[in-house]
């Protein structure tokens, strides 16, 4: 029984990356457009009209797009950078499992989105019809 408990505790410790434990594997992002009734999408998934909130998984890449008839579709790539909290994994197992495997390959938690708020500035056709 002691052996099973020891193996279980070791597995739990080793399978937890510091960035994943402290900052999580997702990040909430809010988006709004300068055009009130523009439809907003994240990776072609609808998140709102005029504004919206989405939860982004850190291991995935995202493109935020605003669309409206009479306006040019406008897209913004959500940029990411390295999350320094990941380096705490060096203290656990020299980073072999906690950083490379858990925070990197499995969860992507070694990344963080640079911004959590996006404003999409759409260009719309303002020409009026002449009769």
C-alpha positions as CSV (number, residue, x, y, z in Angstrom):
1,X,0.0,0.0,0.0
2,X,2.9,2.4,0.8
3,X,4.4,1.7,-2.6
4,X,1.2,2.5,-4.4
5,X,0.8,5.7,-2.4
6,X,4.4,6.7,-3.1
7,X,4.0,6.0,-6.9
8,X,0.7,8.0,-7.0
9,X,2.2,11.0,-5.2
10,X,5.3,11.0,-7.4
11,X,3.1,10.8,-10.6
12,X,0.9,13.7,-9.4
13,X,4.0,15.8,-8.6
14,X,5.7,15.0,-11.9
15,X,2.6,15.4,-14.1
16,X,2.0,19.0,-12.9
17,X,3.9,21.7,-14.6
18,X,4.4,25.0,-12.6
19,X,2.9,27.2,-15.3
20,X,-0.1,24.9,-15.6
21,X,-0.6,24.8,-11.8
22,X,-0.1,28.5,-11.2
23,X,-1.5,30.3,-14.3
24,X,-3.7,27.5,-15.8
25,X,-3.9,26.1,-19.3
26,X,-6.4,28.6,-20.6
27,X,-6.8,32.4,-20.7
28,X,-9.9,34.5,-21.0
29,X,-9.8,37.0,-23.8
30,X,-12.3,39.8,-24.5
31,X,-12.9,41.3,-28.0
32,X,-14.8,44.3,-29.2
33,X,-15.3,46.1,-32.5
34,X,-15.7,49.7,-33.4
35,X,-18.8,48.6,-35.3
36,X,-21.6,47.7,-32.9
37,X,-23.3,45.0,-34.9
38,X,-20.2,43.3,-36.3
39,X,-20.1,39.5,-35.8
40,X,-16.9,38.4,-34.0
41,X,-15.2,35.1,-34.4
42,X,-12.3,33.3,-32.9
43,X,-10.9,30.6,-35.3
44,X,-14.2,30.8,-37.2
45,X,-16.2,30.1,-34.0
46,X,-18.8,32.8,-33.2
47,X,-18.2,34.6,-29.9
48,X,-20.5,37.6,-30.1
49,X,-21.9,40.6,-31.9
50,X,-20.1,43.9,-31.3
51,X,-18.2,42.3,-28.4
52,X,-17.5,39.0,-26.9
53,X,-15.5,36.9,-24.5
54,X,-13.8,33.6,-25.3
55,X,-11.6,31.2,-23.4
56,X,-8.4,30.4,-25.4
57,X,-6.4,27.3,-24.8
58,X,-2.7,28.3,-24.5
59,X,-1.6,25.4,-26.7
60,X,-3.7,26.6,-29.6
61,X,-3.2,29.5,-32.0
62,X,-6.1,31.9,-32.6
63,X,-7.1,34.4,-35.2
64,X,-9.9,36.8,-34.2
65,X,-12.1,38.1,-37.1
66,X,-14.9,40.7,-37.3
67,X,-17.3,40.6,-40.1
68,X,-20.2,42.8,-41.3
69,X,-21.9,43.4,-44.6
70,X,-20.6,46.6,-46.1
71,X,-17.3,46.4,-44.2
72,X,-14.0,44.8,-44.9
73,X,-13.4,41.6,-42.8
74,X,-10.7,42.4,-40.3
75,X,-8.6,39.8,-38.6
76,X,-6.0,39.9,-35.8
77,X,-3.7,37.1,-34.8
78,X,-3.5,36.6,-31.0
79,X,0.2,36.6,-30.2
80,X,1.8,34.6,-27.4
81,X,5.0,34.8,-25.5
82,X,6.9,32.6,-23.0
83,X,5.5,32.4,-19.4
84,X,8.4,32.7,-17.1
85,X,6.5,30.8,-14.3
86,X,7.4,27.7,-16.3
87,X,11.0,27.9,-15.2
88,X,10.0,26.9,-11.6
89,X,9.8,23.4,-13.1
90,X,13.6,23.4,-12.9
91,X,13.3,23.1,-9.1
92,X,11.0,20.0,-9.4
93,X,12.7,17.7,-11.8
94,X,15.2,19.9,-13.6
95,X,12.4,20.6,-16.1
96,X,12.6,17.3,-17.9
97,X,8.9,16.3,-17.3
98,X,7.3,19.4,-15.8
99,X,8.6,21.8,-18.4
100,X,9.2,19.8,-21.6
101,X,6.3,17.4,-21.3
102,X,3.6,19.0,-19.2
103,X,3.9,22.7,-19.7
104,X,5.2,22.4,-23.3
105,X,3.9,19.4,-25.3
106,X,0.7,18.5,-23.3
107,X,-0.8,21.7,-22.1
108,X,1.0,24.6,-23.8
109,X,1.0,26.4,-20.5
110,X,4.6,27.6,-21.1
111,X,2.8,30.2,-23.4
112,X,0.6,33.1,-22.4
113,X,-1.4,35.4,-24.6
114,X,0.2,38.8,-24.8
115,X,-3.1,40.6,-24.6
116,X,-6.4,39.8,-22.9
117,X,-8.3,42.6,-24.6
118,X,-8.6,43.2,-28.3
119,X,-10.2,46.1,-30.2
120,X,-10.9,45.4,-33.9
121,X,-11.0,48.6,-35.9
122,X,-13.1,47.8,-39.0
123,X,-13.1,49.9,-42.2
124,X,-16.6,50.3,-43.6
125,X,-17.9,51.7,-46.8
126,X,-19.3,55.1,-46.0
127,X,-20.3,56.0,-49.5
128,X,-23.9,57.0,-49.7
129,X,-26.1,55.9,-52.6
130,X,-27.1,58.7,-54.9
131,X,-30.4,58.6,-56.7
